[in-house]
């Protein structure tokens, strides 16, 4: 397993308790939302460290997702997890095909214009409805639309660079 495969990817957050038998409400970052239930075990950030927890069962509920974790059988015991991030190891995610990328795979890549001007590194991405946007940080923040074959010219994960057709003054 490579360092990339063992990297944690945050896929959701525990947003509340559900019922009295230890179920939790999940704010899922996956698409569709219920995909968060496809991964087990989860790594949950508690008291400054990641702890491994098995998902016993889960389901779509209303506009969200609920789940039951092993070892939590009442409302009081699970309450301490509210607000905790949920992560999985990168290798737990399905593979991608040519031209597909997980956002987490783009974070940290160097962004360079087609003229060779370095713009900075990808700090994170945002979804805007029309398209995703790279947030590139260097001496200043740049918002670069993730539009393949137009703005995004090439992504080279081996050299950890993204080549863009973008005005460096923009």
C-alpha positions as CSV (number, residue, x, y, z in Angstrom):
1,X,0.0,0.0,0.0
2,X,1.4,3.4,-0.9
3,X,1.3,6.5,1.2
4,X,-1.5,7.9,-1.0
5,X,-3.6,4.7,-0.5
6,X,-3.3,5.0,3.3
7,X,-4.2,8.7,3.3
8,X,-7.5,9.5,5.1
9,X,-10.3,11.0,3.1
10,X,-13.0,12.8,5.0
11,X,-16.4,11.5,3.7
12,X,-18.8,13.0,6.2
13,X,-19.5,14.3,9.7
14,X,-21.7,13.1,12.6
15,X,-24.4,15.7,12.9
16,X,-26.6,14.4,15.6
17,X,-28.3,11.5,17.3
18,X,-31.3,9.6,16.0
19,X,-33.6,7.7,18.4
20,X,-32.6,6.1,21.7
21,X,-30.7,3.0,20.5
22,X,-27.3,4.6,19.6
23,X,-28.0,5.7,16.0
24,X,-26.4,8.8,14.5
25,X,-27.3,11.3,11.9
26,X,-24.7,11.7,9.2
27,X,-23.9,14.7,7.0
28,X,-22.4,12.9,4.0
29,X,-20.0,14.5,1.6
30,X,-20.4,11.6,-0.9
31,X,-22.6,11.5,-4.0
32,X,-25.1,10.1,-3.6
33,X,-25.3,10.8,0.1
34,X,-25.9,7.1,1.0
35,X,-22.5,6.1,-0.5
36,X,-21.0,7.0,2.9
37,X,-22.5,3.7,4.1
38,X,-20.6,1.7,1.5
39,X,-17.4,2.1,3.5
40,X,-16.6,0.3,6.7
41,X,-14.7,0.6,8.9
42,X,-14.9,4.3,9.4
43,X,-12.2,6.4,11.0
44,X,-13.8,8.9,13.4
45,X,-11.9,11.8,14.9
46,X,-12.4,11.7,18.6
47,X,-10.4,13.6,21.3
48,X,-7.6,14.5,18.9
49,X,-7.1,11.1,17.3
50,X,-8.6,8.8,14.7
51,X,-10.4,5.8,16.0
52,X,-11.6,2.8,13.9
53,X,-15.3,2.0,14.1
54,X,-17.4,-0.5,12.3
55,X,-20.8,0.4,10.8
56,X,-23.4,-2.2,11.8
57,X,-26.1,-0.8,9.6
58,X,-27.3,2.4,8.0
59,X,-29.9,3.8,5.7
60,X,-31.3,6.8,3.9
61,X,-33.6,8.8,6.2
62,X,-35.5,11.9,5.0
63,X,-33.0,14.2,3.4
64,X,-30.1,12.6,5.2
65,X,-28.4,9.4,6.3
66,X,-28.5,7.5,9.7
67,X,-26.2,4.8,10.9
68,X,-25.5,2.6,13.8
69,X,-21.9,2.0,15.0
70,X,-20.6,-1.1,16.8
71,X,-20.3,-0.5,20.6
72,X,-22.9,2.3,20.8
73,X,-26.3,1.2,21.9
74,X,-27.9,4.2,23.5
75,X,-28.4,7.9,22.9
76,X,-26.1,9.0,25.8
77,X,-23.1,7.0,24.6
78,X,-23.2,8.2,21.0
79,X,-23.9,11.9,21.9
80,X,-20.1,12.5,22.4
81,X,-19.5,11.8,18.7
82,X,-21.6,14.8,17.5
83,X,-19.5,17.0,15.3
84,X,-16.8,14.4,14.7
85,X,-15.4,13.9,11.2
86,X,-15.8,10.6,9.4
87,X,-13.0,9.4,7.2
88,X,-12.0,6.3,5.2
89,X,-8.7,5.3,3.8
90,X,-8.1,6.3,0.1
91,X,-7.8,2.6,-0.9
92,X,-11.4,2.0,0.3
93,X,-12.7,4.3,-2.4
94,X,-13.5,2.8,-5.9
95,X,-10.8,3.3,-8.5
96,X,-11.2,6.0,-11.1
97,X,-11.0,5.8,-14.9
98,X,-9.0,8.0,-17.2
99,X,-10.0,11.6,-16.8
100,X,-11.8,11.0,-13.4
101,X,-10.4,12.4,-10.2
102,X,-11.4,12.5,-6.6
103,X,-11.0,16.0,-5.2
104,X,-8.7,14.6,-2.5
105,X,-6.3,13.5,-5.3
106,X,-6.1,17.1,-6.7
107,X,-5.4,18.8,-3.3
108,X,-1.7,19.6,-3.0
109,X,-0.9,19.5,-6.8
110,X,1.1,22.4,-8.2
111,X,-0.8,24.5,-10.8
112,X,1.1,25.8,-13.7
113,X,-0.1,27.8,-16.8
114,X,0.6,26.5,-20.3
115,X,3.3,29.2,-20.5
116,X,5.0,27.7,-17.4
117,X,4.0,30.3,-14.8
118,X,3.5,28.7,-11.4
119,X,0.2,29.8,-9.8
120,X,0.5,27.9,-6.5
121,X,-1.0,24.7,-5.1
122,X,-4.5,23.4,-4.9
123,X,-5.7,24.0,-1.3
124,X,-9.2,22.7,-1.8
125,X,-12.1,22.6,-4.3
126,X,-15.6,24.1,-4.2
127,X,-18.8,23.0,-6.0
128,X,-20.6,26.0,-7.5
129,X,-23.4,24.3,-9.4
130,X,-22.1,25.2,-12.9
131,X,-18.7,23.5,-12.3
132,X,-16.2,22.7,-9.6
133,X,-13.6,25.3,-8.8
134,X,-9.9,24.9,-7.8
135,X,-8.9,27.1,-4.9
136,X,-5.2,27.7,-5.6
137,X,-3.0,29.3,-2.9
138,X,0.3,31.1,-3.3
139,X,1.0,34.8,-2.7
140,X,-2.7,35.2,-3.2
141,X,-5.8,33.0,-3.6
142,X,-7.0,32.1,-7.1
143,X,-10.3,30.5,-8.1
144,X,-9.8,28.5,-11.3
145,X,-12.8,26.7,-12.8
146,X,-12.4,23.0,-13.2
147,X,-13.4,22.8,-16.9
148,X,-11.5,19.9,-18.6
149,X,-10.1,20.5,-22.1
150,X,-10.8,24.2,-21.8
151,X,-9.2,25.6,-18.6
152,X,-7.7,22.3,-17.2
153,X,-5.3,21.3,-20.0
154,X,-3.5,18.4,-18.2
155,X,-3.4,16.6,-14.9
156,X,-0.2,14.7,-14.2
157,X,-0.5,12.9,-10.9
158,X,3.0,11.4,-11.3
159,X,4.6,14.9,-11.5
160,X,1.9,16.3,-9.2
161,X,1.0,19.1,-11.5
162,X,-2.1,20.6,-13.2
163,X,-1.5,22.5,-16.4
164,X,-4.1,25.3,-17.0
165,X,-5.0,27.7,-19.7
166,X,-5.4,30.7,-17.3
167,X,-4.2,34.3,-17.1
168,X,-1.8,34.5,-14.2
169,X,-3.0,38.1,-13.5
170,X,-6.6,36.9,-13.1
